[in-house]
Amino acid sequence: MFMQLFGTVVIAGIVGYASEKSGFTRNGYLPSIIICIGGAFLFYFVRIMFGIRFGAPGIDAILSSIGALIIVPTHWRNRR
């Protein structure tokens, strides 16, 4: 279980870096990585508590990281 948690953090960091490098987000490298890791942690613990899964732990980490990147920045962005 510890290795799944460590792998989730590593995959979420890679997704955050790749999303910033590709231009998917424009938050900055560190905020994107923090957002991805937070979303992956949240879904990891939801998966443990309730058994909700989309597939392998790596797929869950990727999907939750992308979901966090979509939800968080658009929620806090200034709307004009």
C-alpha positions in Angstrom: 0.0 0.0 0.0 2.9 2.4 0.7 4.3 1.8 -2.7 1.0 2.7 -4.3 0.9 5.9 -2.4 4.5 6.7 -3.4 3.7 5.9 -7.0 0.6 8.0 -6.9 2.7 11.0 -5.8 5.3 10.5 -8.5 2.8 10.0 -11.3 0.8 13.1 -10.1 4.1 15.2 -10.1 4.9 14.0 -13.6 1.3 14.9 -14.8 1.6 18.3 -13.3 5.0 19.0 -14.9 3.8 17.7 -18.3 0.6 19.7 -18.2 2.6 22.9 -17.6 5.3 22.0 -20.2 2.7 21.3 -22.9 0.7 24.4 -22.3 -2.4 22.7 -20.9 -2.2 25.0 -17.9 -0.5 28.3 -17.2 -0.3 28.2 -13.4 3.4 27.8 -13.0 5.3 24.5 -12.5 5.1 24.3 -8.7 1.4 25.2 -8.4 0.4 22.7 -11.1 2.4 20.0 -9.4 0.9 20.8 -6.0 -2.6 20.8 -7.4 -2.0 17.4 -9.1 -0.6 15.8 -5.9 -3.5 17.1 -3.9 -6.0 15.7 -6.2 -4.2 12.4 -6.4 -4.0 12.2 -2.6 -7.7 12.9 -2.3 -8.7 10.3 -4.8 -6.3 7.8 -3.3 -7.9 8.0 0.1 -11.4 8.0 -1.4 -10.4 4.8 -3.3 -9.2 3.2 0.0 -12.2 4.2 2.0 -15.0 3.6 -0.5 -13.5 1.3 -3.1 -14.2 3.6 -6.0 -11.8 2.7 -8.9 -11.4 3.5 -12.5 -8.7 0.8 -13.1 -5.2 0.3 -12.0 -3.7 2.7 -9.3 -1.6 4.5 -12.0 -4.7 5.2 -14.2 -6.5 6.5 -11.1 -3.6 8.8 -10.3 -3.5 10.2 -13.9 -7.3 10.8 -14.0 -7.5 12.4 -10.6 -4.5 14.7 -11.4 -6.1 15.8 -14.6 -9.4 16.3 -12.9 -7.8 18.4 -10.2 -6.1 20.6 -12.8 -9.4 21.2 -14.6 -11.4 21.9 -11.5 -9.1 24.0 -9.2 -7.6 26.6 -11.5 -10.9 27.4 -13.2 -12.6 27.7 -9.8 -10.1 30.3 -8.4 -9.5 32.2 -11.6 -10.7 35.8 -11.8 -13.7 36.1 -14.1 -14.1 39.3 -16.0 
